[in-house]
Amino acid sequence: MAVSSGGRMQRIPSTVNVVNICHVHCLISSAQSLENKLGALQCHFTWNLDPGSCRLTVIQSIVEDIGTEEGNVWLGHIYNLQGFIQYKLGSSEEALIFFSQATETFKRLKNSDEGPWLMVNFGNLAWLHHLMGKDEKTQDYLSKIEALMRKYPAPTKEELHPEVCAEKAWTLMRFDKEKAAELFQRAIEMQPENVEWQSSWAILSTHTFKLYMKDRTPNVLEKVRSATEGDPDNLYVAALYLEARAAKGEQIQNEAQALAERVLKRSPSSYNGMRPLLRLYRNYISKDAELELAEEALRRHPDSRYLKRIVSSCLTKRILSPDYNPPVREINRAIKLQREVIDSYGESNPRDQLNLAKLLAKAGKPEANKIYKELLDRKDLDLAEKQMLYNSYAKYSFFNKKDSRGSLKYHMMAAEIPIESKYRETSVTELKKTLDRIKDREICERIKKLLTGL
């Protein structure tokens, strides 16, 4: 339809067109409203957990090794994280299965069909259904979350609910330990009676001091002691506390042996206490006793990939020790075990590949060089992994390839990465030694400039 206006004809939208335009605007407005609601949720999809597919695969293995035994208070959180990882790796259907398992697990563990512990899980389900094009289900979960938020409000408008805060903290333990510790502290301040949160906070608090136990502050020691008393069944924290006491000069051999018996009775799990207990044995009892304990655990659980990795790691440390001359059969067993570890976990974890390369180099096998080259060509390594690789390749270049210049190059690359670690420390030490024994002025100046800037 057209009308005249100042000698010009103007088209007036028909009723049908007006209705269509309004309908489109309503759809756009509705979609924007839904996106806004989803974006405001606290769940794995809004926590910026995107380290790349290779790192996610490593994290997936770490989470699988935590174990899914009944009685594990973090079981619902485990399923939530596994579901998110499955989605990120391209499997929405698998993600839905894990998120649904999380729902049922929370209800069973809490003995209730509702509670604030379901907020993150429902947020994940809302997001997943939206991404799968099922917005009707998305709206259902948004309604459930709104009802939970009304019934279980956060202490303040700016603060997270303590249950949400704790799950975010537990999740970030795999991505950002410093932020995770901060969130656990906030959750505990709001709900101080939760001993599991206190234990996790204690574990995170000691993480910084793994290399230098004696440097732990009294505040950190008190956290670990308190967590041990409040959560006596947590053998991981018990091992950390014994380790801290040993670092202060206490005699803990008998207690360590008693704790080892308790740990050996537990199913293999990355949080059953075995790893910190082995570190305690290695540093304060004996390396032979450490290996014997690891071997006994594997003897009791011969199919555990987690324990195979632990035994392989202990063997590798002993074989590569400068004051140990390993028999060929021991090197061959370690190589075989490390290959089994890689077969079980896949090739995503550079540390596993690096351990294999070191063992092959010790055996004088050329395959070591091939593995090093493949690792050096990888684009997905984070800075800590690169530093570890450069330090190792520097040693390989010097001892196996007899390439001192190449060795210096990679020691410098390791030292340049601004992460404090044993790898940087040993590379810096080698660079300082080099200054005393080479006469190449250009190289000396480059090393001095690098060391001055650290």
Buried (B, 14 or more C-beta within 10 A) or exposed (E): EEEEEEEEEEEEEEEEEEEEEEEEEEEEEEEEEBEEBBEEBBBBBBBEBEBEEBBBBBBBBBBBBBBBEEEBBBBBBBBBBBBBBBBBEEBBEBBBBBBBBBBEBBBEBBEEEBBBBBBBBBBBBBBBBBBBEEBEBBBBBBEBBEEBBEEBEBEEEEBBBBBBBBBBBBBBBBBBBEBBBBBBBBBBEBBEEBBBBBBBBBBBBBEBBEEEBEEBEEEBBEBBBBBBEBBEEBBBBBBBBBBBBBBEEEEBBEBBEEBBEBBBEBEBBBBBBBBBBBBBBBBBBEBEBBBBBBBEBBEEBEEBBBBBBBBBBBBBBBBBEEEEEBEEEEBEBBBEBBBBBBEBBEBBBBEBBBBBBBBBBBBEBEEBBEBBEEBEEBEBBBEBBBBBBBBBBBBBBBEBBEBEEBBBBBBBBBBBBEEEBEBBBBBBEBBEEBEEEBEEEEBBEBBEEBBEEE
